[in-house]
């Protein structure tokens, strides 16, 4: 259920002190947790420098301040190496994809997450009716209410034509960076679940298979889904999906607009001018939208051209496509725009922290 803004603010402030206490208690009790966010007072943080929205709690400020494009680049370098060693791509059903599954699972296990690689029925790229079992990677925090799951996802496969470093290595790297800084036992109210889907480039099969595999009881526990697909394009924009459009297929279920607004606010707090909120474009969020789960999305644009107004607000080249290497062999590590990546990684971390600690339920 969505509460009115004034009411939400009052409840947020009330929850603020409570969450702050939880962070303090957990930071004292669990000093061995990797990347455990510390209370704001110990970090030298002086509060929100942003210009919009409700003041962030210390947990939000801490996580958004800890993540970086440099951390994400470590993972993008690893994904590039995997593609280079496996015929130049990481497409579903290939050795490059399997190596990507192993890499992501390994990073998450090392942090201490519970990791699973549930399979789904995936049909091949060649479209000759062949099918191979595909694998997703799912990991969640050991802490937080299992009946209140905050979920963030990206796709782990590339197209066959290239290594997929921006599409969607950038989303994968952002999730791994956030998971690393969050740690497996953060002082959160809600459980945080990370998803890395296969076969996105072949009809969204991984995300559809995952949603179909869940019981209606387990689906109800997912309070929100945030999709991350392309957030480091050379001429990228700052675009957010959710709550816009004329029907629920475009806007997402009730609550989706709130997710989009929080992400847009976090982009502004990271220094972005006027992020745009748009309707859904039909990526891995589709299955979640169809299941009635409040959903948001981050995508910096692909083969369309940046407008003059966007270039004015965000920088970059007006009249040029957001990503000239979209779905091509040149979508390599050299294709990454670290400025765009950095803004999105910080904003996504802030958004995850916000909903992980928020006392307000989206549904
Ligand atoms: Zn993609």
Boltz pocket constraint, residues with backbone or C-beta under 6 A from the ligand:
constraints:
  - pocket:
      binder: B
      contacts: [[A, 155], [A, 167], [A, 168], [A, 200], [A, 229], [A, 230]]
      max_distance: 6.0
